[in-house]
Amino acid sequence: MITSNSHSLSIFEKVRTYMELLKFRLSFLVAFSCGFGYVLGASSTMNWMNLAIICLGGFLVSGASITINQIIEKDLDILMTRTMNRPLPTKRISVTEAAMFAFIVGGTGIIILALYTNMITTLLSILSMVLYSFVYTPLKRVGPIAVFVGAIPGALPPLLGWTAATGYISLEALIIFGIQFIWQFPHFWAIAWVADEDYKKAGFKLLPSGGQKDFNTAIQIMIYTLFLIPFGLLPAKFGITGIDSAIVVTICGVLFLSQTFALMRNGTRKSALRIMFGSFLYLPIVQIAYLLDKI
């Protein structure tokens, strides 16, 4: 484990450490989901500047939330192999620096959304940050209720985009929120299955059915994945998108679902790993299909 002092880092290393702190790729995916929701909600004459603003605001709020999460869990991250080399456990950055960074990044994101979108989008972004950083994070050591709570901010980005485009929450907005909300469960539980030993070191309790890697947990992963198939058809049903994306989403849903059967059958880490990677692929492919159909 690296133990370099934060003051000894070069400017380049410092910038790279800050990028690592806000988890650039994850925050980028959040920004993409915000843009996805904006495009689906926008009229035929889409404002590209507003699209860029909602993506930037979503990216910054996400980065701040993730940073706060790491500040709160810094002593737990040291215990886990997958997180022990993060900036705070390795002392490449101090808690004070990380807190200031989170405040500046999160504040900037909220101000941007407040100035250039609308009140409901701004309030939803604040709700997302609070739920993720201060409710979901401590609940991870309480029980699997954390997954339900964490799924809410995890599914809010497309809703933020929709409200930024329309100014209100409609049934269509709740549909795209619902798809991403349901997706969170097989996604979270597959990760929790794969990282179970590491999570136990930190006292994280994210798996359902008493926290066991058993048939009951595999069944629940399968059920939520199954729900994605009919939910994925709702955008076409309500005229948000068309039949082409419905076909793509159904195929993706069936392929994603098929991966859960192996976990039910053998309960191996390898099968859970496939579901985890399947979840990584499912959401962006589905969102891109919806976007192409809308455009």
Secondary structure, DSSP 8 states (H G I E B T S, - for coil): -----GGG--HHHHHHHHHHHTTHHHHHHHHHHHHHHHHHHS-SS--HHHHHHHHHHHHHHHHHHHHHHHHHTHHHHTT-TTTTTSTTTTTSS-HHHHHHHHHHHHHHHHHHHHHHS-HHHHHHHHHHHHIIIIIIHHHTTT-THHHHHHHHHHHHHHHHHHHHHHSS--HHHHHHHHHHHHHHHHHHHHHHHHTHHHHHHHT----SGGG--SHHHHHHHHHHHHHHHHHHHHHHHTTSS-HHHHHHHHHHHHHHHHHHHHHHHH--HHHHHHHHHHHHHHHHHHHHHHHHHH-
